[in-house]
Every structure is written in C-alpha cells, then in structure tokens.
Amino acid sequence: MLRPVLVALLLACAASSQHSWRSTLDALKLVETGSRSGVGVKGDRGNALGPLQIWKAYHQDAAERDRSLTSYQLCLTSRAYSERVVRAYMRRYAPAAAARLKAGTATLADVQRVARIHNGGPRGYRKRATLGYWRKVQAALARAEKPQERPQ
C-alpha cells in the first residue's frame, strides 16, 4: 500500500505533465486487457470486444459521430479501429478533453474525464463507481511516465 505522501507526490507529478491520445489510449488498453495486445479478447460475457473492450452501444454511439465506423466486429480484431471508436465517442461526450488530447496538451483532469466516460458512459465522469477504474488508469499512466533505468 502506498503511503499518502507518496501518492500525493505521484499525483502532483502526473498533474503537471501533458497528455496525448497515445498515452491515454495505452493506459486504457493496459487496464482493459493487460499487457497483451488485447486483439481477440472478449469480456463482460462476450459483450465487450477487443483491446479497449468496446460495447455494441458504445460503438453505435461513436458511429453516429464518425460514419466511417461501420463494423462493430472490427473492435475485436483491430486496435486501431477500437481507438478510432474511442476518439469518436469522446468527441461527442468530452469534446474539449478530446481536442486537448489530440493537440497533446491535455491535463490529468482531461484524461480522468475520458477514462471515466469510457468506463461509465456519457455521464461516467460523475459516477462514484468509475473512481476505482480511474485509479487503475492513473497508475498505468504513472508507470508509463516513470523514467526507465538504464543498465550500467
């Protein structure tokens, strides 16, 4: 268990950095399907597909924003397609955060909003139930930002 001072320090460091779609999507994928590729993974009794565990209703919602998203089944076999679905969904429900992620200038609060919406739907950022998911995404971001040690 991390001590409160260490947690506060990690949060302060993460809050000061800027985030992009790449770092955010990588963290979401890590939480959703672990370190494996996630391609071919079905979760939630077969209702969630692929690396980002996209549900059919999520895909349909995103497809209303981006008409090129024509095949829900591609979420199962393509990480790039799944990422396009998430981006389109967030352009609809978190447009300011999505724009800053695209520009690479997003704050940790932007990433939190996106993660919690991804997990809990359009109003997920307001749901207490999505806080645990957010903590997992935040930990994945912190691991990715941690400088890698180089062998001597």
C-alpha positions in Angstrom: 0.0 0.0 0.0 1.4 3.4 -1.0 1.8 6.0 1.8 -0.3 9.1 1.4 2.7 11.3 0.9 4.0 9.2 -1.9 0.5 9.1 -3.5 0.3 12.9 -3.3 3.8 13.2 -4.9 2.8 10.9 -7.7 -0.4 12.8 -8.3 1.4 16.2 -8.3 4.0 14.9 -10.9 1.3 13.4 -13.1 -0.9 16.5 -12.9 1.9 18.7 -14.2 2.5 16.7 -17.3 0.7 17.0 -20.6 -1.1 14.0 -22.1 -1.9 12.9 -25.6 -4.3 10.3 -27.1 -1.4 7.9 -27.3 -0.6 7.9 -23.6 -4.3 7.8 -22.7 -5.3 5.0 -25.1 -2.2 3.0 -24.0 -3.3 3.3 -20.4 -6.9 2.4 -21.1 -5.8 -0.7 -23.1 -3.5 -1.7 -20.2 -6.3 -1.5 -17.7 -8.8 -3.2 -20.1 -6.8 -6.1 -21.4 -3.4 -6.0 -19.6 0.0 -6.1 -21.3 -1.1 -8.5 -24.1 -2.3 -7.0 -27.4 -6.0 -7.4 -26.5 -6.9 -8.3 -30.0 -9.4 -11.2 -30.0 -10.3 -10.6 -26.3 -14.0 -10.8 -25.3 -15.0 -9.6 -21.9 -18.1 -9.0 -19.9 -19.7 -12.3 -21.0 -18.9 -11.5 -24.6 -20.4 -8.0 -24.6 -17.1 -6.1 -24.7 -14.7 -6.6 -27.6 -11.0 -6.2 -28.3 -8.2 -4.2 -26.7 -10.4 -1.4 -25.4 -13.4 -3.6 -24.5 -15.9 -1.8 -26.6 -19.6 -2.5 -26.1 -22.0 -2.5 -29.1 -24.0 0.5 -27.8 -20.7 2.5 -27.4 -19.8 1.6 -30.9 -23.2 2.6 -32.3 -23.0 5.9 -30.4 -19.5 6.6 -31.8 -20.6 5.7 -35.3 -23.2 8.5 -35.1 -20.3 10.9 -34.8 -18.0 9.1 -37.3 -19.8 7.4 -40.2 -16.7 5.5 -41.2 -17.1 3.3 -38.1 -19.2 0.6 -39.9 -18.3 -2.7 -38.3 -18.6 -3.4 -34.6 -16.8 -6.7 -35.1 -13.6 -4.8 -36.1 -13.3 -3.8 -32.4 -12.4 -7.4 -31.7 -9.7 -7.7 -34.3 -8.2 -4.2 -34.7 -6.6 -2.0 -32.0 -6.5 0.9 -34.4 -10.2 0.6 -35.2 -11.0 0.4 -31.5 -9.0 3.6 -30.9 -11.0 5.4 -33.6 -14.2 4.3 -31.8 -13.0 5.8 -28.5 -11.9 9.0 -30.1 -15.2 9.5 -31.9 -17.1 8.7 -28.7 -15.1 11.3 -26.8 -15.5 13.9 -29.5 -19.2 13.6 -28.6 -19.1 13.4 -24.8 -15.9 15.1 -23.9 -15.1 17.4 -26.8 -12.8 19.8 -25.0 -10.8 17.0 -23.5 -10.6 15.2 -26.9 -9.3 18.3 -28.6 -6.6 18.8 -26.0 -5.6 15.1 -26.2 -5.3 15.5 -30.0 -3.1 18.5 -29.5 -1.0 16.7 -26.9 -1.9 19.4 -24.3 -4.4 17.5 -22.2 -4.3 17.7 -18.4 -4.7 14.8 -16.0 -8.2 16.1 -15.4 -8.9 15.6 -19.1 -7.6 12.1 -19.0 -9.7 11.4 -16.0 -12.8 12.6 -17.7 -12.1 10.4 -20.7 -11.3 7.3 -18.7 -14.4 7.6 -16.5 -16.6 8.2 -19.5 -15.1 5.2 -21.3 -15.8 3.1 -18.2 -19.2 4.5 -17.2 -20.9 6.0 -20.2 -21.6 9.6 -21.1 -22.0 10.7 -17.5 -19.4 8.4 -16.2 -17.2 11.2 -15.1 -19.8 12.0 -12.4 -20.3 8.4 -11.2 -18.6 7.3 -8.0 -18.5 3.8 -9.4 -15.9 4.9 -12.0 -13.4 6.2 -9.5 -11.7 2.8 -9.0 -11.3 2.4 -12.8 -9.8 5.9 -12.9 -7.2 5.0 -10.2 -6.2 2.0 -12.3 -5.8 4.2 -15.4 -3.8 6.8 -13.4 -1.5 4.1 -12.1 -0.9 2.9 -15.7 -0.1 6.4 -16.8 2.3 6.8 -13.9 4.1 3.6 -14.8 4.4 4.7 -18.4 5.8 8.1 -17.4 8.4 6.7 -15.0 11.9 7.0 -16.4 13.3 3.7 -17.4 16.5 2.7 -15.6 19.4 2.1 -17.9 21.9 -0.7 -17.3 25.4 0.5 -16.3 
